[in-house]
Amino acid sequence: MNTPARRTSRLALRAGQGPNPQASRQKASMILARRDQLIGELARLRHQGSSPFIAKAQQLLTRWWSGASWAARDELIRNADWLIRLEKRHGRKVER
């Protein structure tokens, strides 16, 4: 008689109580560390001047951050990183 594998609820996974809670905490720590790096990078770019890319990346990492799940936060990190890379590329073209 085969018994189905026990499924972990979404709430348990989100709370870090899933199959591997240590991996979940490690992933969360990596996301938070990357967010800190990006916020520091935004501060440096803001000293060079303001732009819509910087403003939007700032919003992603602050305004939309607190209500987001960890998966959504990972996506916010990727999008903010992309905006920062666009700003750097745009800034180099303006300097030329």
Secondary structure per residue as TSV (DSSP state, phi and psi in degrees):
chain	resnum	aa	ss	phi	psi
A	1	M	-	360.0	121.0
A	2	N	-	-90.2	129.8
A	3	T	-	-103.1	139.5
A	4	P	-	-66.2	149.4
A	5	A	-	-67.2	144.8
A	6	R	-	-71.8	130.2
A	7	R	-	-95.1	143.8
A	8	T	-	-95.2	133.7
A	9	S	-	-70.2	158.1
A	10	R	H	-61.8	-39.2
A	11	L	H	-62.1	-41.7
A	12	A	H	-66.2	-40.0
A	13	L	H	-64.0	-42.7
A	14	R	H	-64.9	-34.6
A	15	A	T	-81.4	0.0
A	16	G	T	79.7	23.2
A	17	Q	-	-109.9	17.2
A	18	G	S	-74.6	-156.9
A	19	P	S	-60.0	-31.5
A	20	N	-	-140.0	82.1
A	21	P	H	-63.4	-29.8
A	22	Q	H	-66.7	-39.6
A	23	A	H	-65.0	-37.9
A	24	S	H	-64.0	-42.6
A	25	R	H	-67.0	-37.7
A	26	Q	H	-65.4	-42.0
A	27	K	H	-63.1	-42.7
A	28	A	H	-62.9	-41.2
A	29	S	H	-63.0	-39.0
A	30	M	H	-66.6	-39.9
A	31	I	H	-63.9	-44.5
A	32	L	H	-65.2	-38.7
A	33	A	H	-65.4	-42.1
A	34	R	H	-65.9	-37.2
A	35	R	H	-61.3	-44.6
A	36	D	H	-59.8	-41.8
A	37	Q	H	-61.6	-45.1
A	38	L	H	-66.9	-37.8
A	39	I	H	-65.3	-39.3
A	40	G	H	-63.2	-40.8
A	41	E	H	-65.3	-38.8
A	42	L	H	-62.7	-39.7
A	43	A	H	-62.4	-41.9
A	44	R	H	-65.1	-41.8
A	45	L	H	-67.7	-34.6
A	46	R	H	-63.6	-30.7
A	47	H	H	-66.7	-26.9
A	48	Q	H	-81.5	-16.0
A	49	G	-	142.5	164.9
A	50	S	-	-95.3	151.8
A	51	S	-	-155.0	160.4
A	52	P	H	-62.8	-31.8
A	53	F	H	-64.5	-44.2
A	54	I	H	-65.2	-43.8
A	55	A	H	-62.0	-43.3
A	56	K	H	-68.5	-42.0
A	57	A	H	-61.5	-39.8
A	58	Q	H	-61.4	-43.2
A	59	Q	H	-62.8	-42.3
A	60	L	H	-60.7	-37.9
A	61	L	H	-88.8	-5.5
A	62	T	T	-124.5	-67.9
A	63	R	T	-60.4	-45.9
A	64	W	T	-90.3	-6.1
A	65	W	T	-69.8	-49.0
A	66	S	T	-64.6	-33.5
A	67	G	T	-89.6	1.0
A	68	A	-	-90.5	148.8
A	69	S	-	-73.2	172.2
A	70	W	H	-65.8	-35.2
A	71	A	H	-66.2	-41.6
A	72	A	H	-66.9	-37.4
A	73	R	H	-63.4	-38.2
A	74	D	H	-61.1	-41.0
A	75	E	H	-66.8	-39.8
A	76	L	H	-61.2	-39.6
A	77	I	H	-61.0	-48.1
A	78	R	H	-60.2	-43.3
A	79	N	H	-67.6	-41.0
A	80	A	H	-64.8	-40.3
A	81	D	H	-60.7	-42.8
A	82	W	H	-61.9	-43.7
A	83	L	H	-63.3	-39.0
A	84	I	H	-66.0	-41.9
A	85	R	H	-63.0	-38.6
A	86	L	H	-62.4	-42.7
A	87	E	H	-62.6	-42.5
A	88	K	H	-63.8	-42.5
A	89	R	H	-66.0	-41.8
A	90	H	H	-64.9	-41.0
A	91	G	H	-62.1	-38.5
A	92	R	H	-66.9	-38.1
A	93	K	H	-67.8	-36.5
A	94	V	H	-67.9	-37.1
A	95	E	H	-67.4	-27.6
A	96	R	-	-69.1	360.0
